[in-house]
Amino acid sequence: MDTLVILSPLVVGYLIPLRHRPTLQLIDRALTAIIYLILGLMGVGLGSMDNLAGEIGGILTLTLTLIGLTLVANIAALPLVDKRWPLSLGQQEGEVRTFAMVVESLQLAGVVLAGFMLGLLFPQPSAHIESGVNLILMLLLLLIGIQLRASGMSLRQILLNPRGLAIAAAVLGTSLLAGAATAWLWQLPIHHGMALAAGTGWYSLSGALVSAKLGPAMGSVAFLADLCRELIAIILIPLMMRRQPATAIGYGGATAMDFTLPIIQKSGGPQTVPIAIVSGFVLSLAGPILIPFFLSLG
């Protein structure tokens, strides 16, 4: 799927000015179900692979390399944002339910594992899985576009928040660099490594797009790397927020505008919320543009 095809449902959804709260709540529940369905299909595709035993070691090695390099690169660059735009934080707003959030993230991995077992028992042709994932992904992006419009985030608000933009730029630039380094280390095309890194936490998008183009093994690397970013962010945000708020917000990547936003708010106070939303919004917008672009390079 190329960039134009990916952006089309996202743009169409953004053009729908929906404000009816019950309908938005229904869309939110539908998104959860769709994400679980996509991840389950990814697992089925992985379980249906030929020569699966020979691929597992490579998947884990590539994933761990990408996670490690991305963590180091992000944490090295983001303190520069704190130096340029220091942020005075308010008081914490109560206890953060870290364990519950970790469990919620691990449930996603459990869905992939269930699909994987199903694929082992009942292998499916990869073409059928790819077609199904692509159709469901289009629906997912349409609904996400509607949500983005309903959030009320305007282009003016984004452009007038230099901290959020700087955090997003630092995360994206260093993540792509880590992806390129991962590809170089394991003798893969550099643009493939950058495609693996461009999701910055949006695991349902990155996993599905990479699977469709490079196969379920590489799709699993993208998914696992982005899921682990979310899990690591849940742990790092409370630990780093007081001393390095840009690092705490930034490492969450695209999830800073949704999943990790509550823990950002509780750890850093309400003044961190606009910064996190802008950073997460920009990174979420970059994913469906950059991943297909890098994959289209060959």
N, C-alpha and C positions, 0 to 999 in steps of 0.2 A: 504493500500500500504506500503510495507516494504522499508527499506533503500536502498537495492540493486535496487529495481524497480524504486525508485525515482531518484537515482543517474545515472542510465543507460542513459536516454535521455540527462541529463545534461553533462555527460562525452562525449557522442557521439557528441553533439553540440560543445563542447569545442575542439574536434579534427578536426573540420571543419575550415580550415584557410581562412575565407572569408574576403576580403578586399575591395570588390566592394561597393563604398559608396551608390549609389542608392539602391542597394539590402539591405544594412544595414538599410537605412532609411525606406524601405518597411517593414523590420522585426520589426523596432521600432513601426510603426503604427499598425502592426498586433498584437504586444504584448499588446498595449493599448486596442484593440478590444477584445482580448482573456481575458484580466483581467476583463473587463466589463461583458463579457459573463459568466465567472466563478462566479462573484459576484451576477449577476442576478439569476443564477441557485441556489446559496446558499440562496437567498431570497425566491425563489420558494419553496425550501425544508423547510425553516422555516415556511412559510405560510401554507404548507401542513401538518404540524405536528398535530398529535392528542393531545388533551388537551393543546392546545397552550396557552390559558388564564392562566392556572396553571403554565406554564413554564416561562412567561415573567418576573415575579418578581425575580425568581431565576437567570435568565440570567443577569439582570441589577445589582443585588447584587454581583454576582460573578465577573462581569466585573469591577465594581467600586473598589472592593477590590483588584483585580489584578493590575489595573492601579495605585492605590494609593501606594501599597506596592512596586511596581516596580519603581515608581518615587522616592520614599524615598531611596530605596536600591541603585539605580544607582547614585543618587546625593551624597549619603554618601561615595561611594567608589571612584568615578572618580577624586575628588580632589587629591587623593594620587598619581595619574599619573602626575598631574601638579607639585606636589612637587618633584617627582623623575626626570621628564623631563620637566622643565619649558620651555615655548615657547614664544619668543619675536615676537609679531604680527606686521604686516605692517598696512598701512592705509586702511580704509574702501573704497570699490570700488563703491560707489553710494548707492542709495536708494534700499531697499529690498521691493519687492512687496508682503508683508506679507498677505494682504487681498486677493489678487488674488490666492496665494498658499493655503490659508484656503478654499476658494471657490472651488478650484480644488479638494481638499481632500473631502470636503462635497459632491461633485458630486458622489463620489464613494459610500458614504452612501446612496445617493439618488437612485442609481442603485439597491442596496440591498433592499431598501424600495419598489421600483417599482416591483421587483421580489416577494417580500413578499405579496404585494397586489394581484399580479397575482396568487400566490399560494393559497391565501384565496378564490379567485373567482373560480379557476380551479385547485383543489388539484391534485397532481401527486404522483404516487407510489414512495416511497423513493429509491427503487432499480434502477428505471430508472434515477432518478436524480444523484444518486451516480455513475452509469456507465458513464453518460455523463460528469460529472465533472472530473472523473479519466482520460478519454480519452483526454479531453481538457487540463488538467493539464500536461499530458505527452508532448503534443505539446508545451505548454508554457515553460517547462523546456528545451526542445530541442533548442528553439529559444534563451532562456536566455544563454545557454551554448555557442551558436554562438556569442552572444554579449560579453560575458566575454572574449572569445578568441580574438575578434576584439579590445577589450579595451587595449590589449598589456600588461596587468598586469602579470608579470612573478613571479614564486615562489621565485626567488632571490630578487626581489623588495619587496615582502611581508616580507621575513625573515630578511631583512636589515632595516626594519622600526620599531624599538622597541616601539615608541610611539603608532603607529597604532595597533600593536599586544597587547600592554598593555591595551589600551582602549577597544579593542574587548574582551579581557579576563575579564576585570572588568565588562563590560556590561553583558556579557553572564553569568558569575558566579553569579552576584547579581540578575539578572533577573530570573534565575532558582531557586535561593533561595526564591525570592518573589513568584514564582509559587508554590513552595512546601509549603510555609507558607499559601498561599491562600487556597490550598487544605486541609491543616490541620485545618484551621479555620472553613471550611464548610464541614468537614468530608468526603472529597473525597479521592480517591487514590492519594498518593503523586506524582506518576509518571504521572498521568493525569494533575495535576497542572503544572508540569514541561514541559509537552508537550504544554500546553496553552501558556507558557512563552517563549518557545524556538524560536518562530518566530522573535522576537526582531524587529518588524516593518514590516515584510514581510507578509502583511495581506492576499494577494491572495493565498499564499502557505499555511499558517497556517490555515486559515479558511477552505480551501478545504480539507486538510489532516485530520484535526480534525473532520470535518463533516462526512467524509467517514467512520471514525472509531467509533466515539462516538455520532454521530447524529447531526442534524442541530442546536440544542440548544447550545451544547458545541462549535460547529463550529462558531456560532455567537459570543460567548464570545471571542474566539481567534481572530476573525476578528475585533471586536470592540476594543479590547485592543490594537491591533497593529495599527489600524487606529488612535486611540486616541494618541498613542505614536507619530505618525507623526504630528498630529495637535499641540500637546504640544511642540514638538521639534521646530516647525516653530516659536512659540512664545518665547521659551527659548533661542534659539541660539543667536539672536541679544542681548538679555539681559545679557547673561553669558559669551559671547566669550572673552571680554576684561579681565575679572578677572579669569575665569576658562575655558580656551579653551578646555581642555580634556572633561570636563563635557558638554560643548556646542556641541562638535562633537559627543561624545559618546551617548548622550541620543537619537540621531536620529537613533541609531541602524543600521539595515541593510540598511536603506534609505540613510545613509551618502554617499554612492557611487553613488546615482542617484537622487532621488527626492529632498532631502534636501541639496545636494552638492552646488547648486547655492547660497543658503542663507549662507552656511558655508563660501564659498569663498568671498562673498561680506562683510560678517561680520568680517572675520579674515584675509583676504588677501590670496595671492596665496600659501604661505608656508603651509597653512592648508589643501590644496587639496590632496597631497599624503597621509597624515595621515588619512584623511576622507575616501579616496578610499580604503586604506588597511584595516581599521577598518570595513567599510561596506562590503568589499569583504569577509573577514573572517567570519563575522556574517551571510552573505548571504549563504556562503558555509556550515555553521554549521546548519542552519535551516533544509534543506532537509535530513540531517543525523540524527539530534537529535530528531526531531518531530516523525518520524516513529519508531525510537528506543524506545522512551518512550511509544508510543502507543502500541508497540509490547509486552510490559511487562504485558499486561492484562487489 
